[in-house]
Amino acid sequence: MSTPAKSSFLRTVKAVAWSFVGIRKRSGFEDDLAKISPLHVIAVGLVAVLLIVLGLVVFVNWVVAK
């Protein structure tokens, strides 16, 4: 028997990015469920949402300032 691979930061970021886009193969989704920690997904998801919101605020301020 082989041991399950540890979750990595990059794997978690990829899973969250695919979730934001909404395009993912079923096999990839099931693989992610088996290999990544839900706490890591929540943390990366919150950081990603924060970055998107901050990016939009900066972009809007930049457009309005012109």
PyMOL Python script that loads the backbone (N, CA, C, O; Angstrom):
from pymol import cmd

cmd.read_pdbstr("""\
ATOM      1  N   MET A   1       0.835  -1.186   0.000  1.00  0.00           N
ATOM      2  CA  MET A   1       0.000   0.000   0.000  1.00  0.00           C
ATOM      3  C   MET A   1       0.875   1.243   0.000  1.00  0.00           C
ATOM      4  O   MET A   1       1.895   1.300   0.686  1.00  0.00           O
ATOM      5  N   SER A   2       0.479   2.203  -0.750  1.00  0.00           N
ATOM      6  CA  SER A   2       1.223   3.462  -0.755  1.00  0.00           C
ATOM      7  C   SER A   2       0.519   4.460   0.155  1.00  0.00           C
ATOM      8  O   SER A   2      -0.702   4.441   0.307  1.00  0.00           O
ATOM      9  N   THR A   3       1.318   5.327   0.750  1.00  0.00           N
ATOM     10  CA  THR A   3       0.737   6.350   1.616  1.00  0.00           C
ATOM     11  C   THR A   3       0.259   7.512   0.767  1.00  0.00           C
ATOM     12  O   THR A   3       0.860   7.806  -0.267  1.00  0.00           O
ATOM     13  N   PRO A   4      -0.818   8.183   1.183  1.00  0.00           N
ATOM     14  CA  PRO A   4      -1.303   9.319   0.400  1.00  0.00           C
ATOM     15  C   PRO A   4      -0.293  10.460   0.427  1.00  0.00           C
ATOM     16  O   PRO A   4       0.378  10.692   1.433  1.00  0.00           O
ATOM     17  N   ALA A   5      -0.197  11.155  -0.675  1.00  0.00           N
ATOM     18  CA  ALA A   5       0.739  12.273  -0.774  1.00  0.00           C
ATOM     19  C   ALA A   5       0.283  13.412   0.119  1.00  0.00           C
ATOM     20  O   ALA A   5      -0.912  13.664   0.279  1.00  0.00           O
ATOM     21  N   LYS A   6       1.258  14.091   0.695  1.00  0.00           N
ATOM     22  CA  LYS A   6       0.924  15.248   1.520  1.00  0.00           C
ATOM     23  C   LYS A   6       0.378  16.360   0.644  1.00  0.00           C
ATOM     24  O   LYS A   6       0.745  16.507  -0.522  1.00  0.00           O
ATOM     25  N   SER A   7      -0.506  17.132   1.242  1.00  0.00           N
ATOM     26  CA  SER A   7      -1.016  18.268   0.486  1.00  0.00           C
ATOM     27  C   SER A   7       0.069  19.324   0.409  1.00  0.00           C
ATOM     28  O   SER A   7       0.823  19.530   1.361  1.00  0.00           O
ATOM     29  N   SER A   8       0.138  19.973  -0.705  1.00  0.00           N
ATOM     30  CA  SER A   8       1.125  21.027  -0.868  1.00  0.00           C
ATOM     31  C   SER A   8       0.403  22.352  -1.063  1.00  0.00           C
ATOM     32  O   SER A   8      -0.771  22.403  -1.431  1.00  0.00           O
ATOM     33  N   PHE A   9       1.133  23.402  -0.808  1.00  0.00           N
ATOM     34  CA  PHE A   9       0.570  24.737  -0.965  1.00  0.00           C
ATOM     35  C   PHE A   9       0.157  24.964  -2.413  1.00  0.00           C
ATOM     36  O   PHE A   9      -0.918  25.505  -2.676  1.00  0.00           O
ATOM     37  N   LEU A  10       1.002  24.555  -3.350  1.00  0.00           N
ATOM     38  CA  LEU A  10       0.703  24.753  -4.769  1.00  0.00           C
ATOM     39  C   LEU A  10      -0.546  23.977  -5.184  1.00  0.00           C
ATOM     40  O   LEU A  10      -1.365  24.490  -5.946  1.00  0.00           O
ATOM     41  N   ARG A  11      -0.698  22.761  -4.699  1.00  0.00           N
ATOM     42  CA  ARG A  11      -1.883  21.956  -5.031  1.00  0.00           C
ATOM     43  C   ARG A  11      -3.152  22.634  -4.509  1.00  0.00           C
ATOM     44  O   ARG A  11      -4.182  22.642  -5.183  1.00  0.00           O
ATOM     45  N   THR A  12      -3.068  23.202  -3.302  1.00  0.00           N
ATOM     46  CA  THR A  12      -4.221  23.887  -2.719  1.00  0.00           C
ATOM     47  C   THR A  12      -4.561  25.139  -3.506  1.00  0.00           C
ATOM     48  O   THR A  12      -5.733  25.407  -3.773  1.00  0.00           O
ATOM     49  N   VAL A  13      -3.545  25.911  -3.879  1.00  0.00           N
ATOM     50  CA  VAL A  13      -3.779  27.127  -4.667  1.00  0.00           C
ATOM     51  C   VAL A  13      -4.404  26.772  -6.013  1.00  0.00           C
ATOM     52  O   VAL A  13      -5.324  27.452  -6.467  1.00  0.00           O
ATOM     53  N   LYS A  14      -3.913  25.713  -6.652  1.00  0.00           N
ATOM     54  CA  LYS A  14      -4.491  25.283  -7.930  1.00  0.00           C
ATOM     55  C   LYS A  14      -5.952  24.880  -7.772  1.00  0.00           C
ATOM     56  O   LYS A  14      -6.785  25.230  -8.609  1.00  0.00           O
ATOM     57  N   ALA A  15      -6.268  24.155  -6.716  1.00  0.00           N
ATOM     58  CA  ALA A  15      -7.649  23.717  -6.491  1.00  0.00           C
ATOM     59  C   ALA A  15      -8.570  24.909  -6.268  1.00  0.00           C
ATOM     60  O   ALA A  15      -9.686  24.942  -6.787  1.00  0.00           O
ATOM     61  N   VAL A  16      -8.106  25.887  -5.498  1.00  0.00           N
ATOM     62  CA  VAL A  16      -8.924  27.076  -5.249  1.00  0.00           C
ATOM     63  C   VAL A  16      -9.081  27.888  -6.531  1.00  0.00           C
ATOM     64  O   VAL A  16     -10.166  28.396  -6.813  1.00  0.00           O
ATOM     65  N   ALA A  17      -8.016  28.014  -7.304  1.00  0.00           N
ATOM     66  CA  ALA A  17      -8.100  28.758  -8.566  1.00  0.00           C
ATOM     67  C   ALA A  17      -9.083  28.094  -9.521  1.00  0.00           C
ATOM     68  O   ALA A  17      -9.881  28.782 -10.158  1.00  0.00           O
ATOM     69  N   TRP A  18      -9.039  26.776  -9.630  1.00  0.00           N
ATOM     70  CA  TRP A  18      -9.993  26.065 -10.481  1.00  0.00           C
ATOM     71  C   TRP A  18     -11.416  26.273  -9.981  1.00  0.00           C
ATOM     72  O   TRP A  18     -12.348  26.366 -10.780  1.00  0.00           O
ATOM     73  N   SER A  19     -11.586  26.345  -8.675  1.00  0.00           N
ATOM     74  CA  SER A  19     -12.923  26.569  -8.114  1.00  0.00           C
ATOM     75  C   SER A  19     -13.444  27.955  -8.461  1.00  0.00           C
ATOM     76  O   SER A  19     -14.633  28.124  -8.729  1.00  0.00           O
ATOM     77  N   PHE A  20     -12.562  28.944  -8.458  1.00  0.00           N
ATOM     78  CA  PHE A  20     -12.974  30.298  -8.824  1.00  0.00           C
ATOM     79  C   PHE A  20     -13.392  30.352 -10.289  1.00  0.00           C
ATOM     80  O   PHE A  20     -14.356  31.034 -10.638  1.00  0.00           O
ATOM     81  N   VAL A  21     -12.672  29.636 -11.142  1.00  0.00           N
ATOM     82  CA  VAL A  21     -12.996  29.620 -12.570  1.00  0.00           C
ATOM     83  C   VAL A  21     -14.244  28.778 -12.817  1.00  0.00           C
ATOM     84  O   VAL A  21     -15.053  29.109 -13.684  1.00  0.00           O
ATOM     85  N   GLY A  22     -14.404  27.705 -12.070  1.00  0.00           N
ATOM     86  CA  GLY A  22     -15.579  26.856 -12.201  1.00  0.00           C
ATOM     87  C   GLY A  22     -15.447  25.766 -13.238  1.00  0.00           C
ATOM     88  O   GLY A  22     -16.445  25.163 -13.635  1.00  0.00           O
ATOM     89  N   ILE A  23     -14.235  25.504 -13.681  1.00  0.00           N
ATOM     90  CA  ILE A  23     -14.003  24.456 -14.678  1.00  0.00           C
ATOM     91  C   ILE A  23     -13.048  23.441 -14.057  1.00  0.00           C
ATOM     92  O   ILE A  23     -11.916  23.777 -13.707  1.00  0.00           O
ATOM     93  N   ARG A  24     -13.506  22.208 -13.926  1.00  0.00           N
ATOM     94  CA  ARG A  24     -12.664  21.176 -13.323  1.00  0.00           C
ATOM     95  C   ARG A  24     -13.184  19.818 -13.735  1.00  0.00           C
ATOM     96  O   ARG A  24     -14.393  19.584 -13.747  1.00  0.00           O
ATOM     97  N   LYS A  25     -12.263  18.912 -14.078  1.00  0.00           N
ATOM     98  CA  LYS A  25     -12.662  17.541 -14.374  1.00  0.00           C
ATOM     99  C   LYS A  25     -13.068  16.844 -13.086  1.00  0.00           C
ATOM    100  O   LYS A  25     -12.553  17.150 -12.010  1.00  0.00           O
ATOM    101  N   ARG A  26     -13.976  15.926 -13.206  1.00  0.00           N
ATOM    102  CA  ARG A  26     -14.449  15.181 -12.028  1.00  0.00           C
ATOM    103  C   ARG A  26     -13.297  14.431 -11.356  1.00  0.00           C
ATOM    104  O   ARG A  26     -13.209  14.391 -10.129  1.00  0.00           O
ATOM    105  N   SER A  27     -12.423  13.842 -12.159  1.00  0.00           N
ATOM    106  CA  SER A  27     -11.306  13.085 -11.586  1.00  0.00           C
ATOM    107  C   SER A  27     -10.355  14.005 -10.820  1.00  0.00           C
ATOM    108  O   SER A  27      -9.826  13.619  -9.777  1.00  0.00           O
ATOM    109  N   GLY A  28     -10.136  15.210 -11.326  1.00  0.00           N
ATOM    110  CA  GLY A  28      -9.282  16.168 -10.631  1.00  0.00           C
ATOM    111  C   GLY A  28      -9.896  16.620  -9.330  1.00  0.00           C
ATOM    112  O   GLY A  28      -9.200  16.787  -8.329  1.00  0.00           O
ATOM    113  N   PHE A  29     -11.196  16.818  -9.345  1.00  0.00           N
ATOM    114  CA  PHE A  29     -11.916  17.214  -8.131  1.00  0.00           C
ATOM    115  C   PHE A  29     -11.806  16.129  -7.062  1.00  0.00           C
ATOM    116  O   PHE A  29     -11.528  16.425  -5.899  1.00  0.00           O
ATOM    117  N   GLU A  30     -12.022  14.880  -7.452  1.00  0.00           N
ATOM    118  CA  GLU A  30     -11.940  13.773  -6.503  1.00  0.00           C
ATOM    119  C   GLU A  30     -10.523  13.598  -5.978  1.00  0.00           C
ATOM    120  O   GLU A  30     -10.327  13.263  -4.810  1.00  0.00           O
ATOM    121  N   ASP A  31      -9.540  13.823  -6.836  1.00  0.00           N
ATOM    122  CA  ASP A  31      -8.141  13.744  -6.420  1.00  0.00           C
ATOM    123  C   ASP A  31      -7.832  14.822  -5.386  1.00  0.00           C
ATOM    124  O   ASP A  31      -7.140  14.568  -4.401  1.00  0.00           O
ATOM    125  N   ASP A  32      -8.347  16.024  -5.618  1.00  0.00           N
ATOM    126  CA  ASP A  32      -8.138  17.116  -4.667  1.00  0.00           C
ATOM    127  C   ASP A  32      -8.798  16.818  -3.327  1.00  0.00           C
ATOM    128  O   ASP A  32      -8.223  17.102  -2.276  1.00  0.00           O
ATOM    129  N   LEU A  33      -9.998  16.250  -3.354  1.00  0.00           N
ATOM    130  CA  LEU A  33     -10.690  15.914  -2.107  1.00  0.00           C
ATOM    131  C   LEU A  33      -9.871  14.951  -1.257  1.00  0.00           C
ATOM    132  O   LEU A  33      -9.875  15.036  -0.029  1.00  0.00           O
ATOM    133  N   ALA A  34      -9.179  14.046  -1.913  1.00  0.00           N
ATOM    134  CA  ALA A  34      -8.409  13.044  -1.187  1.00  0.00           C
ATOM    135  C   ALA A  34      -7.076  13.580  -0.677  1.00  0.00           C
ATOM    136  O   ALA A  34      -6.537  13.053   0.296  1.00  0.00           O
ATOM    137  N   LYS A  35      -6.538  14.612  -1.311  1.00  0.00           N
ATOM    138  CA  LYS A  35      -5.159  15.000  -1.011  1.00  0.00           C
ATOM    139  C   LYS A  35      -4.971  16.353  -0.351  1.00  0.00           C
ATOM    140  O   LYS A  35      -3.863  16.649   0.097  1.00  0.00           O
ATOM    141  N   ILE A  36      -5.995  17.188  -0.268  1.00  0.00           N
ATOM    142  CA  ILE A  36      -5.781  18.496   0.349  1.00  0.00           C
ATOM    143  C   ILE A  36      -6.646  18.651   1.592  1.00  0.00           C
ATOM    144  O   ILE A  36      -7.706  18.039   1.721  1.00  0.00           O
ATOM    145  N   SER A  37      -6.168  19.478   2.487  1.00  0.00           N
ATOM    146  CA  SER A  37      -6.842  19.694   3.766  1.00  0.00           C
ATOM    147  C   SER A  37      -7.911  20.776   3.624  1.00  0.00           C
ATOM    148  O   SER A  37      -7.661  21.807   3.000  1.00  0.00           O
ATOM    149  N   PRO A  38      -9.085  20.559   4.189  1.00  0.00           N
ATOM    150  CA  PRO A  38     -10.136  21.579   4.122  1.00  0.00           C
ATOM    151  C   PRO A  38      -9.725  22.904   4.767  1.00  0.00           C
ATOM    152  O   PRO A  38     -10.127  23.970   4.301  1.00  0.00           O
ATOM    153  N   LEU A  39      -8.936  22.843   5.824  1.00  0.00           N
ATOM    154  CA  LEU A  39      -8.484  24.080   6.461  1.00  0.00           C
ATOM    155  C   LEU A  39      -7.575  24.886   5.535  1.00  0.00           C
ATOM    156  O   LEU A  39      -7.639  26.115   5.506  1.00  0.00           O
ATOM    157  N   HIS A  40      -6.731  24.187   4.782  1.00  0.00           N
ATOM    158  CA  HIS A  40      -5.869  24.876   3.825  1.00  0.00           C
ATOM    159  C   HIS A  40      -6.700  25.517   2.719  1.00  0.00           C
ATOM    160  O   HIS A  40      -6.403  26.628   2.278  1.00  0.00           O
ATOM    161  N   VAL A  41      -7.735  24.822   2.274  1.00  0.00           N
ATOM    162  CA  VAL A  41      -8.601  25.358   1.223  1.00  0.00           C
ATOM    163  C   VAL A  41      -9.310  26.617   1.716  1.00  0.00           C
ATOM    164  O   VAL A  41      -9.404  27.605   0.987  1.00  0.00           O
ATOM    165  N   ILE A  42      -9.803  26.582   2.938  1.00  0.00           N
ATOM    166  CA  ILE A  42     -10.485  27.755   3.494  1.00  0.00           C
ATOM    167  C   ILE A  42      -9.526  28.930   3.599  1.00  0.00           C
ATOM    168  O   ILE A  42      -9.871  30.051   3.227  1.00  0.00           O
ATOM    169  N   ALA A  43      -8.319  28.677   4.107  1.00  0.00           N
ATOM    170  CA  ALA A  43      -7.339  29.756   4.263  1.00  0.00           C
ATOM    171  C   ALA A  43      -6.948  30.353   2.916  1.00  0.00           C
ATOM    172  O   ALA A  43      -6.932  31.574   2.761  1.00  0.00           O
ATOM    173  N   VAL A  44      -6.634  29.509   1.946  1.00  0.00           N
ATOM    174  CA  VAL A  44      -6.244  30.002   0.623  1.00  0.00           C
ATOM    175  C   VAL A  44      -7.421  30.696  -0.048  1.00  0.00           C
ATOM    176  O   VAL A  44      -7.231  31.705  -0.728  1.00  0.00           O
ATOM    177  N   GLY A  45      -8.622  30.181   0.128  1.00  0.00           N
ATOM    178  CA  GLY A  45      -9.810  30.816  -0.447  1.00  0.00           C
ATOM    179  C   GLY A  45     -10.048  32.204   0.111  1.00  0.00           C
ATOM    180  O   GLY A  45     -10.361  33.128  -0.639  1.00  0.00           O
ATOM    181  N   LEU A  46      -9.906  32.363   1.417  1.00  0.00           N
ATOM    182  CA  LEU A  46     -10.082  33.683   2.028  1.00  0.00           C
ATOM    183  C   LEU A  46      -9.029  34.675   1.548  1.00  0.00           C
ATOM    184  O   LEU A  46      -9.341  35.835   1.281  1.00  0.00           O
ATOM    185  N   VAL A  47      -7.788  34.220   1.439  1.00  0.00           N
ATOM    186  CA  VAL A  47      -6.723  35.096   0.933  1.00  0.00           C
ATOM    187  C   VAL A  47      -6.998  35.472  -0.520  1.00  0.00           C
ATOM    188  O   VAL A  47      -6.799  36.622  -0.911  1.00  0.00           O
ATOM    189  N   ALA A  48      -7.453  34.508  -1.323  1.00  0.00           N
ATOM    190  CA  ALA A  48      -7.751  34.791  -2.731  1.00  0.00           C
ATOM    191  C   ALA A  48      -8.882  35.801  -2.865  1.00  0.00           C
ATOM    192  O   ALA A  48      -8.804  36.712  -3.689  1.00  0.00           O
ATOM    193  N   VAL A  49      -9.926  35.651  -2.067  1.00  0.00           N
ATOM    194  CA  VAL A  49     -11.041  36.608  -2.105  1.00  0.00           C
ATOM    195  C   VAL A  49     -10.554  37.991  -1.700  1.00  0.00           C
ATOM    196  O   VAL A  49     -10.915  38.986  -2.330  1.00  0.00           O
ATOM    197  N   LEU A  50      -9.743  38.060  -0.661  1.00  0.00           N
ATOM    198  CA  LEU A  50      -9.196  39.340  -0.211  1.00  0.00           C
ATOM    199  C   LEU A  50      -8.365  39.998  -1.308  1.00  0.00           C
ATOM    200  O   LEU A  50      -8.481  41.202  -1.535  1.00  0.00           O
ATOM    201  N   LEU A  51      -7.529  39.216  -1.986  1.00  0.00           N
ATOM    202  CA  LEU A  51      -6.709  39.768  -3.070  1.00  0.00           C
ATOM    203  C   LEU A  51      -7.560  40.252  -4.241  1.00  0.00           C
ATOM    204  O   LEU A  51      -7.264  41.289  -4.835  1.00  0.00           O
ATOM    205  N   ILE A  52      -8.607  39.516  -4.574  1.00  0.00           N
ATOM    206  CA  ILE A  52      -9.484  39.929  -5.672  1.00  0.00           C
ATOM    207  C   ILE A  52     -10.204  41.224  -5.319  1.00  0.00           C
ATOM    208  O   ILE A  52     -10.282  42.134  -6.144  1.00  0.00           O
ATOM    209  N   VAL A  53     -10.728  41.312  -4.110  1.00  0.00           N
ATOM    210  CA  VAL A  53     -11.435  42.530  -3.690  1.00  0.00           C
ATOM    211  C   VAL A  53     -10.485  43.718  -3.665  1.00  0.00           C
ATOM    212  O   VAL A  53     -10.825  44.789  -4.165  1.00  0.00           O
ATOM    213  N   LEU A  54      -9.303  43.546  -3.092  1.00  0.00           N
ATOM    214  CA  LEU A  54      -8.331  44.639  -3.062  1.00  0.00           C
ATOM    215  C   LEU A  54      -7.903  45.042  -4.471  1.00  0.00           C
ATOM    216  O   LEU A  54      -7.742  46.228  -4.760  1.00  0.00           O
ATOM    217  N   GLY A  55      -7.721  44.056  -5.343  1.00  0.00           N
ATOM    218  CA  GLY A  55      -7.374  44.355  -6.731  1.00  0.00           C
ATOM    219  C   GLY A  55      -8.459  45.155  -7.433  1.00  0.00           C
ATOM    220  O   GLY A  55      -8.161  46.087  -8.180  1.00  0.00           O
ATOM    221  N   LEU A  56      -9.712  44.797  -7.199  1.00  0.00           N
ATOM    222  CA  LEU A  56     -10.820  45.543  -7.802  1.00  0.00           C
ATOM    223  C   LEU A  56     -10.907  46.962  -7.258  1.00  0.00           C
ATOM    224  O   LEU A  56     -11.177  47.898  -8.012  1.00  0.00           O
ATOM    225  N   VAL A  57     -10.682  47.131  -5.968  1.00  0.00           N
ATOM    226  CA  VAL A  57     -10.711  48.470  -5.370  1.00  0.00           C
ATOM    227  C   VAL A  57      -9.604  49.334  -5.957  1.00  0.00           C
ATOM    228  O   VAL A  57      -9.843  50.491  -6.304  1.00  0.00           O
ATOM    229  N   VAL A  58      -8.408  48.793  -6.073  1.00  0.00           N
ATOM    230  CA  VAL A  58      -7.289  49.542  -6.661  1.00  0.00           C
ATOM    231  C   VAL A  58      -7.589  49.876  -8.116  1.00  0.00           C
ATOM    232  O   VAL A  58      -7.329  50.995  -8.557  1.00  0.00           O
ATOM    233  N   PHE A  59      -8.129  48.926  -8.863  1.00  0.00           N
ATOM    234  CA  PHE A  59      -8.446  49.160 -10.270  1.00  0.00           C
ATOM    235  C   PHE A  59      -9.499  50.253 -10.425  1.00  0.00           C
ATOM    236  O   PHE A  59      -9.355  51.135 -11.271  1.00  0.00           O
ATOM    237  N   VAL A  60     -10.545  50.202  -9.624  1.00  0.00           N
ATOM    238  CA  VAL A  60     -11.607  51.214  -9.705  1.00  0.00           C
ATOM    239  C   VAL A  60     -11.064  52.583  -9.335  1.00  0.00           C
ATOM    240  O   VAL A  60     -11.377  53.570 -10.000  1.00  0.00           O
ATOM    241  N   ASN A  61     -10.260  52.661  -8.290  1.00  0.00           N
ATOM    242  CA  ASN A  61      -9.662  53.946  -7.916  1.00  0.00           C
ATOM    243  C   ASN A  61      -8.761  54.483  -9.021  1.00  0.00           C
ATOM    244  O   ASN A  61      -8.724  55.690  -9.261  1.00  0.00           O
ATOM    245  N   TRP A  62      -8.039  53.600  -9.688  1.00  0.00           N
ATOM    246  CA  TRP A  62      -7.160  54.004 -10.784  1.00  0.00           C
ATOM    247  C   TRP A  62      -7.984  54.534 -11.962  1.00  0.00           C
ATOM    248  O   TRP A  62      -7.622  55.545 -12.564  1.00  0.00           O
ATOM    249  N   VAL A  63      -9.085  53.862 -12.291  1.00  0.00           N
ATOM    250  CA  VAL A  63      -9.933  54.287 -13.408  1.00  0.00           C
ATOM    251  C   VAL A  63     -10.629  55.603 -13.080  1.00  0.00           C
ATOM    252  O   VAL A  63     -10.707  56.482 -13.939  1.00  0.00           O
ATOM    253  N   VAL A  64     -11.127  55.756 -11.879  1.00  0.00           N
ATOM    254  CA  VAL A  64     -11.846  56.966 -11.487  1.00  0.00           C
ATOM    255  C   VAL A  64     -10.891  58.156 -11.413  1.00  0.00           C
ATOM    256  O   VAL A  64     -11.299  59.286 -11.682  1.00  0.00           O
ATOM    257  N   ALA A  65      -9.648  57.927 -11.057  1.00  0.00           N
ATOM    258  CA  ALA A  65      -8.676  59.017 -10.921  1.00  0.00           C
ATOM    259  C   ALA A  65      -8.292  59.621 -12.265  1.00  0.00           C
ATOM    260  O   ALA A  65      -7.813  60.754 -12.313  1.00  0.00           O
ATOM    261  N   LYS A  66      -8.491  58.896 -13.346  1.00  0.00           N
ATOM    262  CA  LYS A  66      -8.087  59.399 -14.666  1.00  0.00           C
ATOM    263  C   LYS A  66      -9.013  60.453 -15.152  1.00  0.00           C
ATOM    264  O   LYS A  66      -8.822  60.986 -16.245  1.00  0.00           O
TER     265      LYS A  66
END
""", "prot")
cmd.dss("prot")
cmd.show_as("cartoon", "prot")
cmd.util.cbc("prot")
cmd.orient("prot")
